[in-house]
């Protein structure tokens, strides 16, 4: 009697997938260039923007279809990257020998298969090393990922059918809301001139297209847009300028296809999917040009405590400003700090176009651009693609689609007027991650509580929903005999007070120690050492091992190092250094110590801040009258002395003396 297990391995249960891919024969791009260069584009010209755009895009798609070949391929689960025809032939020979019952033939076939696999793996390893030598990092990292399975794409979905695609489309459109009942007309802006794009601007935008980006709903690939930039510049310049002059965006260019990405392995509801929008590549080029114009029209000092999507700003800047604000206040006796970490529910999806254009007009943008952006955000067709299934189309007018070039900039401008009312409060923003730092003196929390109430009211007016269950609060209080402050309420819900909070990738504790953060970092780094050992066992050369170490292990060990290294305990530093020592043994070469990296980062970050006069931290580096040194910060406690800015000033002054 034999027993059959009820469990079926996932790889055996998963069937091979058949996909249709577009292949580009040799000379296809040259044929397209010749075709477009001889095309009389004026024949398509029309005052009807939608007709003009659709005709041009249809002609381009037809030309591309004439020179490309659609090919159907089968994708097997767990397909080994080193598998080739020789190994497949040896595998069939081994299976045939096994079925024949000839032991000698089976042993010989099995030995031949083992030698063939070793040979195929060695050839694959050499190809990866050649990619490194040829400066092709994409293929190199693809090979490393195949060997280590460092980033697996296994996503379990309970069902994939047309009904799920419809359910997801309705779920992603649940943020649609009614327009404000009374919207005041746009006030006259300083400039009402229509933006006019030049051909060299459009040409640069087309040439900068990533050829590997997926095509949008229009089916226009970035590969040939980049190759045929010179031939297509003229017609797209006319379409873009016509769109700007009419203050409208053709529906074909603002259509999006949503690809749902599972947030976790076990998917149980539509909320477990993250919507990622595929938009036309041509529209991305158009948005990039408009984005450049908007940025050039804004003052550099706008919303100084918004650290996302800005040059020379990072999460580390947001963390150091928040901690410096708290630590400098804690130097005063009898003071404490309340830090509120706000969580918004799908913040990007709640942007109201009418409210946004009002704010853009107040910022000085022309009425023409404001109206163009309003049209770009309204009446957007959207559908969901789930495997081979495509849902019906829904038209939305709330929030920009995820994946648009303009979306991050528009959100930061939407929240630019979210600023503190009281001088004792600071609002730190990194995209939709918003933190309120309240400085409390002599137990008076009235300003802090009023700030939170005003911020809550601002969110209601601007259609941003606070998730009170995920909103947390940290309290830093080192005074003797301290009493627990009264809890904070938002929408009649008590905000949970925690002892440790993950803030922009760093674990902050209410005692301002870094042990919890170090423990989490070391655990992750040790897990990634396993992948480094896998590469070592596959006999990859030393430089590839070091590259993998710096990208996956050193990067997490040194994230926020200028913020926390000086304040770490000796035990925490030793724990971090042990990971580096282990990596040295695996790679077989010397690696820079944590202290060397920290000192280098202190100098580079301080130098970038000093050179950027619009940086909110620039004033913390005050040059002495001699012009040779910077003024040191007065510190009373070690925790403030070991924070970034006092430490950076000390290191910069030492470097100047040397």
C-alpha positions in Angstrom: 0.0 0.0 0.0 1.3 3.4 -0.9 0.3 6.8 0.5 -0.1 9.9 -1.7 0.6 13.2 0.0 -2.2 15.7 -0.1 0.3 18.6 -0.3 1.3 19.6 -3.9 4.5 21.7 -4.2 3.8 25.2 -5.5 6.2 24.7 -8.5 4.5 21.5 -9.5 1.0 23.1 -9.1 1.9 26.2 -11.1 1.4 25.6 -14.8 3.7 27.1 -17.5 2.6 30.5 -18.7 2.3 31.4 -22.4 3.2 35.0 -23.2 3.2 37.1 -26.3 6.2 39.3 -26.7 7.2 41.8 -29.3 10.6 41.1 -30.9 12.6 43.6 -32.9 14.4 42.0 -35.8 17.8 43.3 -36.9 17.3 46.6 -38.8 13.8 47.2 -37.5 14.7 50.5 -35.9 16.5 51.7 -39.1 13.4 50.9 -41.1 11.3 53.0 -38.7 13.7 55.9 -38.9 13.6 55.8 -42.7 9.8 55.6 -42.6 9.3 58.5 -40.2 11.8 60.7 -41.9 9.9 60.4 -45.2 6.5 60.9 -43.6 4.7 64.1 -44.4 3.4 64.8 -40.9 1.4 67.9 -42.0 -1.1 65.5 -43.5 -2.3 64.5 -40.0 -2.5 68.1 -38.8 -5.9 69.1 -37.3 -7.3 71.8 -35.0 -9.1 69.0 -33.2 -6.5 67.9 -30.6 -8.0 64.5 -29.9 -8.3 63.6 -33.7 -4.8 64.9 -34.3 -3.3 62.9 -31.5 -5.2 59.6 -32.2 -4.3 59.8 -35.9 -0.6 60.2 -35.3 -0.4 57.5 -32.6 -2.4 55.1 -34.8 0.0 55.7 -37.7 3.0 55.1 -35.5 1.5 51.9 -34.1 0.9 50.6 -37.6 4.5 51.4 -38.7 5.8 49.6 -35.6 3.6 46.5 -36.2 4.9 46.3 -39.8 8.6 45.9 -38.7 8.2 43.9 -35.5 7.3 40.3 -34.9 5.0 38.9 -32.2 6.3 35.7 -30.6 4.6 33.4 -28.2 6.9 31.9 -25.5 6.3 29.5 -22.6 7.6 30.6 -19.2 8.2 27.7 -16.8 8.2 28.1 -13.0 11.6 28.1 -11.4 13.4 28.2 -14.8 17.1 28.0 -14.1 19.1 30.8 -15.9 21.9 28.5 -16.7 19.7 25.9 -18.4 20.6 25.4 -22.1 19.8 23.0 -24.9 22.8 20.8 -24.0 21.6 20.3 -20.4 18.1 19.6 -21.6 19.3 17.0 -23.9 21.4 15.3 -21.1 18.4 15.5 -18.9 16.3 13.6 -21.4 19.0 11.0 -21.8 19.2 10.5 -18.1 15.4 10.0 -17.9 15.4 7.6 -20.8 18.2 5.6 -19.1 16.3 5.5 -15.9 13.2 4.1 -17.6 15.2 1.5 -19.4 16.3 -0.1 -16.1 19.9 -0.4 -17.2 21.9 0.6 -14.1 25.2 1.1 -15.9 23.6 3.3 -18.6 21.8 5.3 -15.9 25.0 5.9 -13.9 26.8 7.1 -17.0 23.9 9.4 -18.1 23.7 10.8 -14.6 27.4 11.5 -14.5 27.2 13.2 -17.9 24.3 15.3 -16.7 26.3 16.4 -13.6 29.2 17.4 -15.8 26.9 19.3 -18.2 25.3 21.2 -15.3 28.7 22.2 -13.9 29.8 23.3 -17.4 26.6 25.3 -17.9 26.9 27.0 -14.5 30.5 27.9 -15.2 29.6 29.4 -18.5 26.7 31.4 -16.9 29.1 32.7 -14.2 31.5 33.9 -16.9 28.7 35.7 -18.6 27.8 37.6 -15.4 31.5 38.6 -15.0 31.6 39.7 -18.6 28.6 41.9 -18.0 30.5 43.6 -15.1 33.5 44.1 -17.3 31.3 45.5 -20.1 29.7 48.0 -17.7 26.3 46.4 -18.1 25.0 46.5 -14.5 21.4 45.5 -15.4 22.4 42.1 -16.8 24.9 41.6 -14.1 22.3 42.2 -11.3 19.9 39.9 -13.2 22.4 37.2 -13.1 23.2 37.7 -9.4 19.5 37.7 -8.6 19.0 34.4 -10.5 21.9 32.8 -8.5 20.9 34.0 -5.1 17.1 34.4 -5.5 17.7 37.7 -3.6 14.5 39.3 -4.8 12.0 36.6 -5.6 8.8 37.4 -7.6 6.6 34.7 -6.0 3.2 36.3 -5.5 0.3 34.1 -4.4 -3.1 35.2 -5.7 -6.2 33.4 -4.6 -7.9 33.8 -8.0 -7.1 35.5 -11.3 -10.2 36.1 -13.4 -12.2 38.9 -15.0 -14.4 39.4 -11.9 -11.4 40.1 -9.7 -10.1 42.7 -12.2 -13.5 44.4 -12.0 -13.5 44.3 -8.2 -10.0 45.8 -8.1 -11.0 48.6 -10.5 -13.9 49.5 -8.3 -11.7 49.3 -5.2 -9.1 51.6 -6.7 -11.8 54.1 -7.7 -13.4 54.2 -4.2 -11.6 57.6 -3.6 -13.7 59.3 -6.2 -15.6 62.1 -4.4 -17.9 64.9 -5.3 -16.5 68.2 -6.4 -16.5 71.1 -4.0 -19.8 72.9 -4.1 -18.4 76.4 -4.2 -15.0 77.0 -5.9 -13.9 80.6 -6.3 -12.6 81.5 -9.7 -8.9 81.6 -10.3 -7.4 84.9 -9.3 -5.2 86.7 -11.9 -1.7 85.2 -11.8 1.5 87.2 -12.4 1.8 85.6 -15.8 -0.9 84.4 -18.2 1.4 83.5 -21.0 1.0 80.0 -22.5 4.0 77.7 -22.2 5.5 77.0 -25.6 7.9 74.1 -26.0 10.9 74.2 -28.3 11.9 71.3 -30.6 15.2 70.8 -28.8 13.4 70.4 -25.5 11.1 67.7 -26.9 14.0 66.0 -28.6 15.9 65.8 -25.3 12.9 64.4 -23.5 12.4 61.7 -26.2 16.1 60.8 -26.1 16.0 60.4 -22.3 13.3 57.8 -22.4 14.2 54.5 -20.6 13.9 51.9 -23.4 13.0 49.2 -21.0 9.9 51.0 -19.6 6.7 49.2 -20.2 4.4 50.6 -22.8 1.2 52.3 -21.7 -2.4 51.7 -23.0 -1.4 53.2 -26.3 1.1 50.5 -27.0 3.9 52.9 -27.9 7.2 51.5 -26.6 10.0 53.7 -25.3 12.6 51.8 -27.3 11.7 53.2 -30.7 10.7 56.6 -29.3 14.3 57.0 -28.1 15.7 55.6 -31.4 13.4 57.8 -33.6 13.6 61.0 -31.4 14.9 63.1 -34.3 12.2 62.0 -36.7 9.3 62.3 -34.2 10.3 65.6 -32.5 8.5 67.9 -34.9 5.1 66.2 -34.8 5.1 65.7 -31.0 6.2 69.4 -30.5 3.1 70.5 -32.4 0.8 68.2 -30.4 2.3 69.3 -27.1 2.0 73.0 -27.9 -1.6 72.6 -29.2 -2.5 70.9 -26.0 -0.9 73.7 -23.9 -2.6 76.4 -26.0 -6.1 74.7 -25.6 -5.4 73.9 -21.9 -6.6 70.3 -22.5 -5.0 66.9 -22.6 -6.3 64.4 -25.2 -8.0 61.4 -23.6 -5.6 59.0 -25.2 -2.7 60.5 -23.4 -4.2 60.5 -19.9 -5.6 57.0 -20.1 -4.0 54.6 -17.6 -3.9 50.8 -17.1 -3.6 49.8 -13.5 -1.4 46.8 -12.7 -2.2 45.5 -9.2 0.9 44.5 -7.2 0.4 42.3 -4.2 1.6 44.0 -1.0 2.0 40.6 0.8 2.1 36.9 -0.1 -1.3 36.0 1.4 -3.8 38.2 -0.5 -7.3 38.1 1.0 -8.9 41.4 -0.1 -8.5 44.2 -2.7 -6.8 46.3 -0.1 -3.9 43.9 -0.2 -3.0 45.2 -3.7 -1.1 48.3 -4.6 -2.2 50.1 -7.8 0.6 50.9 -10.2 -0.4 52.9 -13.3 1.0 52.3 -16.7 0.6 55.6 -18.6 1.7 56.4 -22.2 5.4 56.9 -22.6 4.7 60.0 -24.8 2.7 61.5 -22.0 5.6 60.9 -19.5 7.8 63.0 -21.8 5.2 65.7 -22.0 4.8 65.7 -18.2 8.5 65.9 -17.7 8.7 69.1 -19.7 5.8 70.7 -17.8 7.4 69.6 -14.6 10.6 71.4 -15.4 8.6 74.6 -16.2 6.7 74.4 -12.9 9.9 73.9 -10.9 11.6 76.8 -12.6 8.6 79.0 -11.7 8.6 78.2 -8.0 10.8 79.9 -5.4 13.6 77.6 -3.9 12.5 78.5 -0.4 9.0 77.1 -0.9 8.0 74.7 1.9 11.6 74.2 3.3 10.6 71.3 5.5 9.3 69.2 2.6 12.3 66.9 1.9 10.9 64.7 -0.9 11.5 65.0 -4.6 13.9 67.9 -4.2 17.6 68.3 -5.1 20.0 67.9 -2.2 17.2 66.7 0.1 16.8 63.2 1.5 15.2 61.2 4.3 18.4 61.7 6.4 17.9 65.4 6.2 14.3 65.0 7.5 15.5 62.8 10.3 18.3 65.0 11.4 16.2 68.2 11.4 13.5 66.5 13.5 16.0 65.1 16.0 18.0 68.4 16.1 14.8 70.3 16.9 14.0 67.9 19.7 17.5 67.6 21.1 18.2 71.3 21.2 15.0 71.9 23.1 15.7 69.1 25.6 18.9 71.0 26.6 16.6 73.3 28.6 15.7 71.9 32.0 12.1 70.9 32.7 11.3 70.6 29.0 10.1 67.7 26.9 9.1 67.0 23.3 6.0 65.3 21.8 6.5 63.9 18.3 3.4 63.0 16.4 3.7 60.6 13.4 0.7 61.1 11.1 -0.5 58.5 8.8 -2.7 59.4 5.8 -5.0 56.9 4.0 -4.0 56.8 0.4 -2.9 60.5 0.4 -2.2 60.8 -3.3 -5.6 59.5 -4.3 -7.4 62.2 -2.3 -6.2 65.2 -4.2 -9.1 67.4 -5.4 -8.1 69.1 -8.7 -10.1 72.3 -8.0 -8.4 72.8 -4.7 -5.0 72.1 -6.2 -5.3 74.6 -9.0 -6.3 77.3 -6.5 -3.1 76.6 -4.6 -1.0 76.6 -7.8 -2.5 80.0 -8.8 -1.6 81.4 -5.4 2.0 80.2 -5.9 2.2 82.3 -9.0 1.7 79.7 -11.8 0.0 81.0 -14.9 -3.7 80.5 -15.4 -3.0 78.5 -18.6 -0.8 75.9 -16.7 -3.3 75.7 -13.9 -6.2 75.0 -16.3 -4.0 72.4 -18.2 -3.2 70.6 -14.9 -6.9 70.6 -14.0 -7.8 69.0 -17.3 -4.9 66.5 -16.9 -6.4 65.3 -13.5 -10.1 65.2 -14.5 -12.0 62.7 -16.6 -9.1 60.2 -16.7 -10.1 56.8 -18.1 -8.8 53.9 -16.0 -8.9 50.1 -16.3 -7.2 47.2 -14.5 -5.2 44.5 -16.2 -4.8 41.3 -14.2 -3.0 38.6 -16.2 -4.9 38.2 -19.5 -8.0 39.9 -18.1 -8.8 43.6 -18.7 -11.6 45.3 -16.7 -14.1 47.8 -18.0 -13.1 51.5 -18.1 -13.9 53.9 -15.2 -13.5 57.6 -15.5 -11.9 59.3 -12.5 -11.4 63.0 -11.5 -9.8 62.7 -8.1 -6.1 62.3 -7.5 -3.3 61.8 -10.0 -2.5 58.2 -11.1 0.4 56.4 -9.4 3.3 56.4 -11.8 2.8 59.8 -13.4 5.8 62.1 -13.6 3.8 65.0 -12.2 2.2 63.2 -9.3 5.0 63.7 -6.7 5.4 67.4 -7.5 1.7 68.1 -7.5 1.3 66.4 -4.1 4.1 68.4 -2.5 2.5 71.6 -3.9 -0.9 70.4 -2.6 0.5 70.2 0.9 2.8 73.3 0.7 0.5 75.4 2.8 0.5 72.9 5.6 2.8 74.8 7.9 3.0 75.3 11.7 1.1 78.2 13.3 3.1 78.3 16.5 6.9 78.9 16.7 7.2 76.0 19.2 6.1 73.5 16.6 7.8 72.1 13.5 6.1 70.1 10.8 8.5 67.7 9.0 7.3 66.3 5.6 8.7 63.7 3.3 6.0 63.2 0.6 3.0 62.0 2.7 5.0 61.1 5.8 4.2 64.0 8.1 5.6 64.5 11.6 4.7 67.2 14.1 7.5 68.1 16.6 6.0 69.9 19.6 8.4 71.6 22.0 6.9 71.7 25.4 8.1 74.1 28.1 7.0 74.3 31.7 4.3 71.7 31.0 2.3 74.1 28.7 0.9 71.9 25.8 -1.7 74.4 24.6 0.3 75.4 21.4 1.0 71.7 20.6 -2.6 70.6 21.0 -3.9 73.7 19.1 -1.4 72.8 16.3 -2.7 69.3 16.0 -6.3 70.5 16.0 -5.5 73.0 13.2 -3.7 70.3 11.2 -6.7 68.0 11.6 -9.0 70.7 10.3 -6.6 71.4 7.4 -6.8 67.7 6.4 -10.6 67.8 6.4 -10.7 70.9 4.3 -8.2 69.4 1.8 -9.9 66.0 1.6 -6.9 64.2 3.2 -8.0 61.4 5.6 -6.0 60.7 8.7 -5.7 57.0 9.8 -5.9 57.4 13.5 -5.2 53.7 14.2 -1.7 54.0 12.5 -1.0 57.5 13.9 1.5 57.2 16.8 3.2 59.5 19.3 6.6 59.5 20.9 7.3 61.6 24.0 10.9 62.5 24.9 11.2 63.5 28.6 14.3 63.2 30.6 13.3 65.3 33.6 13.3 63.8 37.1 10.0 62.9 38.7 8.1 63.4 35.4 4.5 62.6 35.2 2.7 61.0 32.2 1.3 63.8 30.0 -2.4 63.7 29.1 -3.2 61.6 26.0 -3.8 63.2 22.6 -7.1 62.8 20.8 -7.8 63.1 17.1 -11.4 62.7 15.9 -12.3 61.5 19.4 -9.8 58.7 19.0 -6.9 58.4 21.4 -3.5 58.4 19.7 -1.4 55.5 20.8 1.8 56.4 22.7 4.7 54.1 21.7 8.2 53.6 23.1 9.7 53.1 19.7 8.7 54.2 16.2 10.1 53.5 12.7 10.6 57.0 11.1 11.7 57.1 7.5 13.6 53.8 7.8 15.2 54.5 11.2 13.9 53.1 14.5 13.6 56.0 17.0 13.2 55.2 20.7 11.8 57.5 23.4 15.1 57.2 25.3 16.9 58.3 22.2 19.1 55.2 22.2 19.8 53.4 19.0 19.8 49.8 20.3 16.5 48.9 18.8 17.5 50.3 15.4 20.9 48.5 15.6 19.3 45.2 16.4 16.9 45.4 13.5 19.7 46.5 11.1 22.1 43.7 12.2 19.4 41.1 11.8 18.6 42.1 8.2 22.3 42.4 7.4 23.0 38.9 8.7 20.2 37.5 6.6 21.8 39.1 3.5 25.1 37.6 4.3 23.6 34.3 3.3 23.3 35.5 -0.3 26.9 36.7 -0.2 27.9 33.2 0.8 25.8 31.7 -2.0 27.7 33.9 -4.5 31.0 32.8 -2.9 30.1 29.1 -3.3 29.4 29.8 -7.0 33.0 31.0 -7.4 32.2 34.6 -8.5 35.2 36.8 -8.6 36.0 39.2 -5.7 34.9 42.4 -7.3 31.4 41.1 -7.9 31.2 40.0 -4.2 32.3 43.4 -3.1 29.7 45.1 -5.4 26.9 42.9 -4.0 28.1 43.6 -0.4 28.1 47.4 -0.9 24.7 47.4 -2.6 22.8 45.1 -0.2 24.7 45.0 3.1 26.8 48.1 3.5 23.9 50.2 2.3 21.7 49.2 5.2 24.5 49.3 7.8 25.3 52.9 6.8 21.8 54.2 6.2 21.4 57.2 8.6 24.9 56.7 9.9 25.6 60.4 10.3 22.4 60.6 12.4 23.1 57.8 14.8 26.7 56.6 14.7 28.1 59.0 17.3 25.2 58.4 19.6 25.4 54.6 19.4 26.7 52.7 22.4 30.0 50.8 22.1 28.1 47.5 22.0 26.0 48.7 19.1 29.0 49.8 17.1 30.7 46.4 17.8 27.6 44.6 16.6 27.6 46.5 13.3 31.3 46.1 12.8 31.0 42.3 13.3 28.8 42.2 10.2 31.6 43.9 8.2 34.2 41.6 9.6 32.2 38.6 8.6 31.7 40.0 5.1 35.5 40.5 4.9 36.0 36.8 5.5 33.5 35.9 2.9 34.8 38.3 0.2 38.4 37.7 1.0 39.3 41.4 0.8 39.6 44.4 3.1 36.4 46.5 3.5 36.2 50.0 5.0 35.3 50.1 8.7 32.2 51.8 10.0 34.1 54.7 11.5 35.9 55.4 8.2 32.5 55.5 6.4 30.9 57.6 9.1 33.6 60.3 9.0 33.5 60.4 5.2 29.7 60.8 5.2 29.9 63.6 7.9 32.2 65.6 5.6 30.2 65.0 2.4 26.8 65.8 4.0 28.1 68.9 5.7 29.7 70.1 2.5 26.5 69.7 0.5 24.5 71.6 3.2 27.0 74.4 3.4 27.0 74.9 -0.4 23.1 74.9 -0.6 22.0 78.3 0.8 18.3 77.2 0.4 18.8 74.2 2.7 16.9 74.6 6.0 20.0 73.4 7.8 22.4 75.8 6.1 22.1 78.3 9.0 23.4 75.7 11.5 26.8 76.0 9.9 27.8 79.6 10.9 31.2 80.7 9.7 33.3 82.6 12.3 34.7 86.1 11.4 38.1 84.5 10.7 36.5 82.6 7.8 38.5 79.5 8.7 36.3 77.7 11.1 32.6 77.2 11.9 31.0 78.1 15.2 30.6 75.1 17.5 27.2 74.4 19.0 26.8 74.8 22.7 25.9 71.5 24.2 25.0 70.5 27.8 24.4 66.8 27.3 26.2 64.0 25.5 23.1 63.1 23.5 23.0 66.5 21.9 26.8 66.7 21.5 26.7 63.3 19.6 23.9 64.4 17.2 24.6 65.2 13.6 25.1 69.0 13.5 27.4 69.5 16.5 29.4 66.4 15.5 29.6 67.6 11.8 30.9 71.0 12.8 33.6 69.4 14.9 34.7 67.1 12.1 34.6 69.9 9.4 36.8 72.1 11.7 39.3 69.3 12.2 39.4 68.7 8.5 40.0 72.4 7.8 42.9 72.4 10.3 44.5 69.4 8.6 
